[in-house]
Amino acid sequence: MDRLVCGDVGFGKTEVAVRAAFKAVQDGKQVGILVPTTILAEQHYNTFKDRLTQFPVRVAALSRFQTKKEQTEIIKLLEQGQLDVIIGTHRILSKDIKFKDLGLLIIDEEHRFGVASKEKLRQVKVNVDTLTLTATPIPRTLNLSLLGARDLSIIATPPPNRQPIYTNVSTFDALKIREWIMNELKRNGQVYLVHDRVQSIDKLLIISEDMFPKLKSLLPMVR
């Protein structure tokens, strides 16, 4: 299998990965899950551990969050076949990582891996089922799928009760921005105000403080 699963954020790509990993482990194979960031590795680790805790599936994470001693122990268990699912950053592509019987490789957000990582991936992927999850496939990956070189599955249906995302493109209008922010604050929501120029971000902060004088202390600025 070499399948690309494409779906929006929150549409259930991780759920597909959990079930695929469980199926592979039940068939006596190990599963490697490759993610681009340490935070995402921890997030997936917690998700997989919560979902598979009632089954005899051993899950571990491998990233900067583990100490050198913990990493050495995880690598040893992985080589001995005592770990079923390993979740990690490009660290799991290192030469010292050896699987006893890798059966499934899951790649999350492939577009965020560099050329060097892609070359290592090609070596790992030989004779291994591969599942790639992405919300924004890179042109080459999408082209391979459309040409039929890779299988393509699209998750187009949102989960039940999911609120739709509304996008509105407009010219800059301080009064409109104030209205939108006030509507969000009335429902105890949070607001991200993103600006595209570091040089003029101070002006946006001044405008925001003028619009919301009472919220001045709640308007942090991140450059």
C-alpha positions as CSV (number, residue, x, y, z in Angstrom):
1,M,0.0,0.0,0.0
2,D,1.1,3.5,-0.8
3,R,-1.9,5.7,0.0
4,L,-2.4,9.4,0.4
5,V,-5.2,10.4,2.8
6,C,-6.3,14.0,2.2
7,G,-8.7,15.8,4.5
8,D,-9.2,19.0,6.3
9,V,-8.1,19.6,9.9
10,G,-10.3,17.7,12.3
11,F,-11.9,15.5,9.6
12,G,-10.6,12.2,11.1
13,K,-7.2,11.5,9.5
14,T,-5.7,10.6,12.8
15,E,-8.6,8.2,13.5
16,V,-7.7,6.4,10.2
17,A,-4.1,6.2,11.4
18,V,-5.1,4.8,14.8
19,R,-7.2,2.0,13.2
20,A,-4.6,1.2,10.5
21,A,-1.9,0.9,13.2
22,F,-4.1,-1.3,15.4
23,K,-4.7,-3.6,12.4
24,A,-1.0,-3.8,11.6
25,V,-0.1,-4.6,15.3
26,Q,-2.8,-7.3,15.4
27,D,-1.1,-8.9,12.4
28,G,2.2,-9.0,14.3
29,K,3.8,-6.0,12.6
30,Q,5.5,-2.9,14.0
31,V,4.3,0.6,13.1
32,G,6.4,3.7,12.6
33,I,4.6,7.1,12.8
34,L,6.7,10.0,11.4
35,V,5.7,13.6,12.3
36,P,7.5,16.9,11.6
37,T,7.5,18.5,15.0
38,T,8.2,17.4,18.6
39,I,4.9,18.9,19.8
40,L,2.9,16.9,17.2
41,A,4.8,13.7,18.3
42,E,3.7,14.2,21.9
43,Q,0.2,14.9,20.8
44,H,0.0,11.8,18.6
45,Y,1.6,9.8,21.4
46,N,-1.1,10.8,23.9
47,T,-3.9,10.1,21.3
48,F,-2.6,6.6,20.4
49,K,-1.9,5.7,24.1
50,D,-5.4,6.8,25.1
51,R,-7.1,4.9,22.3
52,L,-5.0,1.7,22.5
53,T,-4.6,1.5,26.3
54,Q,-7.2,-1.2,26.7
55,F,-5.5,-3.4,24.1
56,P,-2.1,-5.2,24.3
57,V,-0.4,-2.6,22.2
58,R,2.9,-1.0,23.4
59,V,3.3,2.6,22.3
60,A,6.3,4.9,22.7
61,A,7.5,8.3,21.5
62,L,10.9,9.3,20.3
63,S,11.8,13.0,20.2
64,R,13.8,15.7,22.1
65,F,11.4,15.3,25.0
66,Q,13.0,12.0,25.9
67,T,16.4,11.9,27.7
68,K,19.4,10.1,26.1
69,K,18.9,7.2,28.5
70,E,15.1,6.9,27.6
71,Q,15.9,7.1,23.9
72,T,18.5,4.3,24.2
73,E,16.0,2.1,26.1
74,I,13.3,2.8,23.5
75,I,15.7,1.9,20.6
76,K,16.7,-1.3,22.3
77,L,13.0,-2.4,22.9
78,L,12.2,-1.5,19.3
79,E,14.9,-3.7,17.9
80,Q,13.9,-6.5,20.1
81,G,10.3,-6.2,18.9
82,Q,9.0,-5.3,22.4
83,L,7.5,-2.1,21.1
84,D,4.6,-2.1,18.6
85,V,4.1,1.6,17.7
86,I,6.8,4.2,17.7
87,I,5.9,7.8,17.2
88,G,8.6,10.4,16.5
89,T,10.2,13.2,14.5
90,H,12.9,12.6,11.8
91,R,14.8,11.0,14.8
92,I,13.2,7.7,13.8
93,L,15.0,8.0,10.4
94,S,18.4,7.9,12.1
95,K,20.8,5.0,11.4
96,D,20.7,3.6,14.9
97,I,16.9,3.0,14.7
98,K,16.3,-0.6,13.7
99,F,12.8,-2.3,13.6
100,K,12.4,-6.0,14.2
101,D,9.5,-6.2,11.7
102,L,8.2,-2.9,10.4
103,G,4.9,-3.4,8.6
104,L,3.3,0.0,8.4
105,L,4.8,3.5,8.0
106,I,2.5,6.5,8.7
107,I,3.7,9.9,7.6
108,D,1.9,13.0,8.9
109,E,2.2,16.3,7.0
110,E,4.7,15.0,4.5
111,H,5.1,18.5,3.0
112,R,7.0,19.7,6.1
113,F,9.9,17.2,5.6
114,G,13.0,18.3,3.7
115,V,14.8,16.6,0.8
116,A,17.3,14.7,3.0
117,S,14.4,13.3,5.1
118,K,12.6,12.3,1.9
119,E,15.7,10.4,0.7
120,K,15.9,8.4,4.0
121,L,12.1,7.8,3.7
122,R,12.5,6.1,0.4
123,Q,15.0,3.7,1.9
124,V,12.6,2.9,4.8
125,K,9.5,2.6,2.6
126,V,10.8,-0.3,0.5
127,N,8.4,-3.3,1.0
128,V,6.6,-1.5,3.8
129,D,2.9,-0.3,3.6
130,T,2.8,3.5,3.7
131,L,0.0,5.8,4.7
132,T,0.5,9.5,4.2
133,L,-1.8,12.0,5.9
134,T,-2.1,15.6,4.9
135,A,-4.5,18.5,4.7
136,T,-2.3,20.3,2.1
137,P,-0.5,17.8,-0.2
138,I,2.6,19.2,-2.0
139,P,2.2,19.3,-5.8
140,R,4.5,16.3,-6.5
141,T,2.7,14.1,-4.0
142,L,-0.7,15.1,-5.4
143,N,0.5,14.6,-8.9
144,L,1.7,11.1,-8.2
145,S,-1.8,10.3,-6.7
146,L,-3.7,11.8,-9.6
147,L,-1.5,9.9,-12.1
148,G,-2.3,6.7,-10.3
149,A,1.2,6.0,-8.9
150,R,-0.2,6.4,-5.4
151,D,-3.6,5.6,-4.1
152,L,-5.6,8.6,-3.1
153,S,-8.4,8.8,-0.5
154,I,-10.2,12.0,0.3
155,I,-12.1,12.6,3.5
156,A,-14.7,15.2,2.3
157,T,-17.3,14.8,5.0
158,P,-16.8,16.6,8.4
159,P,-17.6,14.7,11.7
160,P,-21.1,15.1,13.1
161,N,-21.8,18.4,14.9
162,R,-18.7,20.1,13.5
163,Q,-19.1,23.8,13.1
164,P,-18.4,25.1,9.6
165,I,-15.5,27.6,9.1
166,Y,-16.6,30.9,7.6
167,T,-14.0,32.8,5.6
168,N,-14.5,36.5,4.6
169,V,-12.1,38.5,2.5
170,S,-12.4,42.3,3.0
171,T,-10.4,45.5,2.9
172,F,-9.0,46.8,6.2
173,D,-11.7,48.4,8.3
174,A,-11.1,49.0,12.0
175,L,-14.9,49.2,12.8
176,K,-15.5,45.9,11.1
177,I,-12.6,44.3,13.0
178,R,-13.9,45.8,16.3
179,E,-17.4,44.3,15.5
180,W,-16.0,40.8,14.8
181,I,-13.8,40.8,17.9
182,M,-16.6,42.0,20.1
183,N,-18.9,39.2,18.8
184,E,-16.2,36.7,19.7
185,L,-15.5,38.2,23.2
186,K,-19.2,38.2,24.0
187,R,-19.2,34.4,23.7
188,N,-16.1,34.2,25.8
189,G,-14.0,33.2,22.8
190,Q,-10.4,34.0,21.9
191,V,-9.1,36.1,19.0
192,Y,-5.9,35.8,16.9
193,L,-5.1,39.1,15.1
194,V,-2.4,38.3,12.6
195,H,-0.4,41.0,10.8
196,D,1.9,40.4,7.8
197,R,4.5,43.1,8.5
198,V,6.8,43.2,11.5
199,Q,7.8,46.8,10.7
200,S,4.2,48.1,11.1
201,I,2.9,45.7,13.8
202,D,3.2,48.5,16.4
203,K,0.6,50.5,14.5
204,L,-1.8,47.6,14.6
205,L,-1.3,47.3,18.4
206,I,-2.1,51.1,18.8
207,I,-5.3,50.7,16.7
208,S,-6.3,47.6,18.8
209,E,-5.6,49.5,22.1
210,D,-7.7,52.4,20.9
211,M,-10.6,50.1,19.9
212,F,-10.4,48.2,23.3
213,P,-9.0,50.5,26.0
214,K,-10.3,48.2,28.7
215,L,-8.5,45.3,27.3
216,K,-5.1,47.0,27.0
217,S,-3.5,44.6,29.5
218,L,-4.9,41.6,27.5
219,L,-3.3,42.6,24.2
220,P,0.1,40.9,24.1
221,M,2.2,41.4,20.9
222,V,4.3,38.7,19.4
223,R,6.9,39.7,16.8
